[in-house]
Amino acid sequence: MNALGVESAAPSPSLRPMRDSDLEAILAIEQRAYPFPWSRGIFRDCLKAQYPAWVLLEHGLVIGYGILSCAADEAHVLNVCVAPERQGRGYGRFLLRALVGAARNLGAQRVFLEVRPSNPTAIALYHKEGFNEIGRRPRYYPAHDGREDALVMAMELNFEGMS
C-alpha cells in the first residue's frame, strides 16, 4: 500500500529484443509450456536469421516471448508463449498484439500462424484478435500418438480503401 492506503498497481510487463543470453530462460519456459518444445538450435537459427523476436519481462525476468518472420508483404507468427504460471493474465494477448504491430510496421499486409486444434484457449485468443481459420495442415505437429493437424489462421492488416 502507498501513503494513501491504496494498493499501487503492479508494474506492467515490458518488451525488449530477444538476445542469445535469454535462451536459458526461454528454453525453461518452452519446456514447461509445450510437450514438444523447440530446441535451442531453432531459437538460435531465428536469432541468426534476424527474425523480429522479443522477450516479455516482468520485474526483469523473462515470462514470455514471441518470434515473427516477415517476407514481402506477409508475416508469420512462429512462436508466441507465456510461462504457464503467468498465463491467463493477458500477457499472450499483449505479445500477440506486439507481433502483429511489428508485422504492420514491416509492411506486411497479412499475418499467418498455425495452432493445434487441441489448444482451444489459443484458438479463442486468435479469433478475438481478428484471425480467421483459412485451412489445415495435416500431420503438422508431433503428438504422443503420432501427428496432429494444424489449423492455419490469418489476419488481414491492410484493406483496400481503408487506412
C-alpha positions in Angstrom: 0.0 0.0 0.0 1.1 3.5 -0.6 0.9 6.5 1.7 -2.8 7.0 0.8 -3.7 3.4 1.9 -4.3 2.3 -1.7 -2.6 -0.6 -3.3 -0.4 0.6 -6.2 -0.8 -1.3 -9.5 1.9 -3.8 -10.3 4.4 -2.7 -12.9 3.2 -3.6 -16.4 5.3 -6.0 -18.4 7.8 -4.7 -21.0 9.2 -5.9 -24.2 12.7 -5.9 -25.5 14.5 -7.6 -28.3 15.4 -11.2 -27.7 19.1 -11.9 -27.1 21.2 -15.1 -27.1 21.7 -14.6 -23.4 17.9 -15.1 -23.0 17.9 -18.6 -24.3 18.2 -20.4 -21.0 15.1 -18.6 -19.6 13.3 -19.1 -22.9 14.1 -22.8 -23.1 12.9 -23.3 -19.5 9.6 -21.7 -20.3 9.3 -23.6 -23.6 9.9 -26.9 -21.9 7.2 -26.2 -19.3 4.7 -24.9 -21.8 4.9 -27.5 -24.6 5.0 -31.3 -24.7 7.2 -30.9 -27.9 9.3 -27.8 -27.3 11.5 -26.0 -29.7 15.3 -26.7 -29.4 18.0 -24.2 -28.5 19.1 -24.6 -32.2 15.8 -23.4 -33.5 15.8 -20.3 -31.3 19.5 -19.7 -32.3 18.6 -20.0 -36.0 15.8 -17.5 -35.6 18.2 -15.0 -33.9 20.9 -15.6 -36.6 18.3 -15.0 -39.3 17.5 -11.7 -37.5 13.8 -12.6 -37.3 11.9 -10.0 -35.2 11.9 -11.6 -31.7 11.1 -10.2 -28.3 11.0 -11.2 -24.7 8.3 -10.2 -22.3 9.8 -9.1 -19.0 8.1 -8.7 -15.6 10.3 -7.4 -12.7 13.3 -8.0 -15.0 12.5 -11.7 -15.5 11.6 -13.3 -18.9 8.0 -14.5 -18.6 7.2 -14.9 -22.3 8.5 -14.4 -25.8 7.4 -14.1 -29.4 9.1 -14.6 -32.8 7.9 -13.4 -36.2 9.2 -13.9 -39.7 8.4 -11.4 -42.4 9.0 -11.6 -46.1 7.5 -9.5 -48.9 4.0 -8.5 -47.7 3.4 -11.5 -45.4 4.3 -12.2 -41.8 4.2 -15.5 -39.9 4.0 -15.8 -36.1 6.4 -18.6 -35.5 6.2 -18.8 -31.7 4.3 -17.0 -29.0 4.5 -18.3 -25.5 3.9 -17.2 -21.9 5.2 -19.1 -18.9 2.4 -21.4 -17.8 2.4 -19.9 -14.3 1.8 -16.4 -15.8 -0.9 -17.4 -18.3 -4.5 -16.1 -18.0 -3.4 -12.5 -17.3 -3.5 -11.0 -20.8 0.2 -11.4 -21.5 -0.4 -13.7 -24.5 -2.7 -11.0 -26.0 0.0 -8.4 -25.2 2.7 -10.4 -27.0 0.4 -11.2 -30.0 -0.6 -7.6 -30.4 3.1 -6.6 -30.3 3.9 -9.2 -33.1 1.0 -8.0 -35.2 2.1 -4.4 -34.7 5.6 -5.3 -35.8 4.3 -7.1 -38.9 2.3 -4.0 -39.8 5.4 -1.7 -39.2 7.4 -4.0 -41.5 4.8 -3.6 -44.3 3.0 -6.9 -44.0 -0.5 -7.0 -45.3 -1.4 -10.3 -43.7 -0.2 -12.4 -40.8 -0.4 -16.2 -40.6 0.0 -18.6 -37.8 -0.5 -22.3 -37.1 -2.2 -23.6 -33.9 -3.0 -27.1 -32.6 -6.8 -27.9 -32.8 -6.2 -29.3 -29.2 -5.4 -25.8 -28.0 -8.8 -24.1 -27.6 -7.5 -21.3 -25.4 -5.1 -20.1 -28.1 -7.7 -20.5 -30.9 -10.1 -18.4 -28.9 -7.5 -15.7 -28.4 -6.6 -15.7 -32.1 -10.2 -15.4 -33.1 -10.8 -12.5 -30.6 -7.8 -10.7 -32.1 -9.1 -10.9 -35.6 -7.5 -14.1 -37.0 -9.7 -16.4 -39.1 -9.2 -20.1 -39.9 -8.2 -20.4 -43.6 -7.0 -24.0 -43.8 -5.5 -27.1 -42.2 -2.0 -28.6 -42.4 -2.4 -32.4 -42.0 0.0 -34.0 -39.6 1.9 -30.8 -38.9 2.7 -31.2 -35.2 4.3 -34.1 -33.4 1.9 -35.7 -30.9 2.1 -38.5 -28.4 0.1 -40.7 -30.6 1.7 -39.8 -33.9 1.0 -36.4 -35.5 -1.6 -33.7 -35.1 -3.0 -31.4 -37.7 -2.5 -27.6 -37.5 -5.2 -25.0 -38.1 -3.9 -22.3 -40.3 -5.1 -18.9 -39.4 -4.7 -15.5 -41.0 -5.4 -11.8 -40.3 -5.5 -9.2 -43.0 -3.7 -6.0 -41.9 -4.5 -3.7 -44.8 -7.8 -3.4 -46.6 -8.4 -1.8 -49.9 -9.9 1.7 -49.3 -9.1 1.7 -45.6 -6.3 3.5 -43.8 
